[in-house]
Amino acid sequence: MKGRIEQVLLGCMVGLCLWASSPVFAKSMIDKVLGLIGASGVSAPRDFDLPSTEGERVRLSEYRGKKAVLLYFWAIWCPSCQAVKPELVKLRQKTPKDQLEILGINVGSGDSFERVQRYQKAHPMPFKILYDADGGVTRAFDVRGIPLFVVVDKNGTIVYRNYQLPSDIRRIIQ
C-alpha cells in the first residue's frame, strides 16, 4: 500500500513539474509578474482599427513614432471604470496631447455602439472613445478584467499594463 501511495505522489509531482515548465504556464507567470510590477516592455501590441463615437476610424499604428498611447479598456456597466474617470480627466488635463493620446476602448460586452455613443454624449470624456464590437482587440490585449490600462510608448512597445493608472505616467512615456 505504501509503495502505491508513493507512486501516485511521484506521478502527481512529475505531472505538476511538466505542467509548470510548459511555455503556456511560463508566459502566464511572466505576464503575472510583469503585471505586479506594473510593466511589460516585452512585446509590441497588435494594431487595430476601431470606430470612435465621433464616427472616425482610429488605428493604433497612427501614433507610432509620434507619441505614447494610453489604452483604457472599460465598459459602461463597470463601477470601477466609472470610479477612475475623474483620474483620467485629470491625467488628460495635466499631460500635453502631443506627448500622450488616451484611447478609451469599450470592450463591447454588454454595451451596444449606440449605447456607448449616448453615454459619451451624456457623460463626455476628454479623449477618444472606441468600440470593440466583436471583442477582437480585447482578446488580442488579453483583457481579463476592467478597467485595464496599457501604455504603449511612441516606439510601439508596451511599457505598462495594470489594473490601476500609473502613478507617474510622464516617467513611463519619456
Backbone torsions as a table, in degrees:
resi	resn	phi	psi	omega
1	MET	NA	-45.8	-178.8
2	LYS	-60.6	-39.7	179.1
3	GLY	-63.3	-37.5	179.6
4	ARG	-67.1	-42.6	178.7
5	ILE	-63.1	-42.7	178.6
6	GLU	-62.3	-39.7	178.8
7	GLN	-64.2	-44.1	179.7
8	VAL	-63.6	-46.4	178.9
9	LEU	-62.0	-42.6	178.5
10	LEU	-62.5	-43.4	178.2
11	GLY	-61.6	-42.8	178.1
12	CYS	-63.1	-42.1	-179.8
13	MET	-65.6	-41.8	178.1
14	VAL	-63.7	-44.4	178.4
15	GLY	-60.5	-43.1	178.9
16	LEU	-63.4	-41.8	178.8
17	CYS	-64.6	-42.7	178.3
18	LEU	-63.4	-43.2	179.6
19	TRP	-63.6	-44.2	-177.2
20	ALA	-68.2	-23.3	-180.0
21	SER	-92.9	2.5	-179.8
22	SER	-70.6	150.6	179.6
23	PRO	-59.1	-36.3	-179.7
24	VAL	-63.8	-46.1	178.8
25	PHE	-63.6	-43.6	-178.6
26	ALA	-61.9	-45.2	179.1
27	LYS	-62.3	-42.6	179.6
28	SER	-61.1	-44.3	-179.6
29	MET	-66.9	-40.3	177.4
30	ILE	-60.9	-45.7	178.1
31	ASP	-59.4	-41.6	179.9
32	LYS	-65.2	-43.8	179.6
33	VAL	-64.4	-45.3	178.6
34	LEU	-62.3	-37.2	176.8
35	GLY	-64.4	-38.1	180.0
36	LEU	-66.5	-35.1	179.5
37	ILE	-90.4	-0.9	175.0
38	GLY	75.2	34.2	-179.6
39	ALA	-148.1	165.9	172.1
40	SER	-140.6	-81.3	175.3
41	GLY	63.6	11.1	-176.2
42	VAL	-108.9	-3.1	-177.3
43	SER	-150.3	157.4	174.0
44	ALA	-94.8	137.0	-179.7
45	PRO	-73.9	154.3	175.1
46	ARG	-72.6	138.0	177.2
47	ASP	-68.6	154.6	176.5
48	PHE	-143.6	164.5	177.8
49	ASP	-138.3	105.2	-175.9
50	LEU	-125.0	152.5	176.4
51	PRO	-79.3	144.1	174.4
52	SER	-97.8	164.6	178.0
53	THR	-68.3	-14.2	178.5
54	GLU	-89.4	-0.5	176.4
55	GLY	92.2	6.8	177.6
56	GLU	-101.4	163.8	174.0
57	ARG	-99.0	138.1	-178.0
58	VAL	-124.7	129.5	176.9
59	ARG	-113.5	137.0	177.5
60	LEU	-60.7	-38.8	-176.7
61	SER	-63.5	-16.5	177.3
62	GLU	-58.7	-27.9	-172.4
63	TYR	-96.0	-12.0	-177.8
64	ARG	-60.8	131.5	-179.2
65	GLY	82.7	-6.0	-177.3
66	LYS	-111.0	-51.7	-178.0
67	LYS	-162.6	163.7	177.5
68	ALA	-74.4	159.6	-179.8
69	VAL	-131.6	131.7	171.7
70	LEU	-101.4	117.3	175.2
71	LEU	-95.0	125.2	-178.8
72	TYR	-117.1	102.5	178.5
73	PHE	-83.9	128.1	-172.2
74	TRP	-154.3	174.5	172.9
75	ALA	-149.0	153.2	179.4
76	ILE	-60.3	-40.7	-173.1
77	TRP	-78.2	-1.8	-174.7
78	CYS	-90.5	110.8	-179.1
79	PRO	-62.5	-35.8	178.6
80	SER	-66.8	-33.8	177.4
81	CYS	-66.2	-39.3	178.7
82	GLN	-67.9	-38.9	-177.2
83	ALA	-65.3	-29.9	-176.3
84	VAL	-86.7	-10.3	-177.8
85	LYS	-54.0	-45.8	179.0
86	PRO	-58.4	-35.5	177.7
87	GLU	-66.5	-39.0	178.1
88	LEU	-66.0	-39.4	177.5
89	VAL	-61.8	-45.7	178.0
90	LYS	-61.8	-42.4	178.7
91	LEU	-60.3	-44.4	178.8
92	ARG	-62.0	-38.8	-178.5
93	GLN	-69.6	-35.9	-175.3
94	LYS	-95.3	-9.3	-179.6
95	THR	-110.6	120.1	-178.5
96	PRO	-56.7	139.7	-178.2
97	LYS	-64.3	-23.4	179.1
98	ASP	-79.1	-8.6	177.6
99	GLN	-103.0	-30.4	-174.0
100	LEU	-145.2	128.7	170.9
101	GLU	-103.1	136.2	176.0
102	ILE	-110.5	126.8	177.7
103	LEU	-121.7	115.2	176.0
104	GLY	-88.0	115.2	-177.7
105	ILE	-105.4	107.5	175.2
106	ASN	-72.1	127.9	-172.6
107	VAL	-71.8	-6.8	174.2
108	GLY	83.2	-19.2	-177.8
109	SER	-77.6	112.4	177.7
110	GLY	87.3	-6.9	179.1
111	ASP	-122.2	135.9	172.9
112	SER	-91.7	162.5	179.0
113	PHE	-60.4	-41.8	180.0
114	GLU	-63.2	-40.2	178.8
115	ARG	-64.3	-41.0	178.8
116	VAL	-65.5	-40.4	176.6
117	GLN	-61.5	-46.3	178.3
118	ARG	-61.4	-41.7	179.6
119	TYR	-62.8	-44.5	-179.7
120	GLN	-63.7	-36.2	177.4
121	LYS	-67.9	-41.8	-178.0
122	ALA	-76.4	-32.7	-177.3
123	HIS	-132.9	69.4	-173.0
124	PRO	-61.5	138.0	173.8
125	MET	-110.0	142.5	-173.8
126	PRO	-81.8	41.1	176.9
127	PHE	-156.3	169.6	-177.1
128	LYS	-70.0	135.9	175.8
129	ILE	-110.2	124.1	-178.5
130	LEU	-112.2	158.4	-177.9
131	TYR	-124.5	123.5	-180.0
132	ASP	-100.0	79.1	-171.9
133	ALA	-54.9	-48.8	-175.6
134	ASP	-95.3	0.9	179.1
135	GLY	75.9	8.8	-177.7
136	GLY	-62.4	-42.2	179.4
137	VAL	-70.7	-40.1	177.9
138	THR	-58.4	-43.8	177.6
139	ARG	-68.6	-41.5	-178.1
140	ALA	-61.6	-32.7	178.8
141	PHE	-93.5	8.5	175.6
142	ASP	52.1	47.9	179.5
143	VAL	-75.8	119.0	-178.4
144	ARG	-115.9	-1.1	178.3
145	GLY	-169.3	154.3	179.9
146	ILE	-131.3	152.6	0.9
147	PRO	-74.1	147.1	175.0
148	LEU	-123.9	135.0	179.9
149	PHE	-115.3	126.9	178.0
150	VAL	-127.0	125.6	177.0
151	VAL	-106.6	126.2	176.7
152	VAL	-110.6	122.3	-178.5
153	ASP	-73.0	174.2	-174.5
154	LYS	-68.9	-13.1	175.5
155	ASN	-86.5	-4.9	177.7
156	GLY	91.1	22.1	179.9
157	THR	-109.8	137.2	175.1
158	ILE	-71.4	120.9	-177.7
159	VAL	-115.6	-5.7	178.7
160	TYR	-156.9	140.0	177.0
161	ARG	-153.2	116.4	-177.2
162	ASN	-164.8	167.9	178.9
163	TYR	-91.4	6.2	175.4
164	GLN	-128.0	150.4	174.0
165	LEU	-62.8	145.7	175.9
166	PRO	-65.2	143.6	-177.8
167	SER	-70.2	-31.2	179.2
168	ASP	-137.9	83.6	-175.7
169	ILE	-66.3	-28.5	179.4
170	ARG	-61.2	-38.7	178.7
171	ARG	-64.5	-37.1	-177.7
172	ILE	-72.4	-38.2	-173.8
173	ILE	-89.9	-7.1	-179.0
174	GLN	-74.9	NA	NA
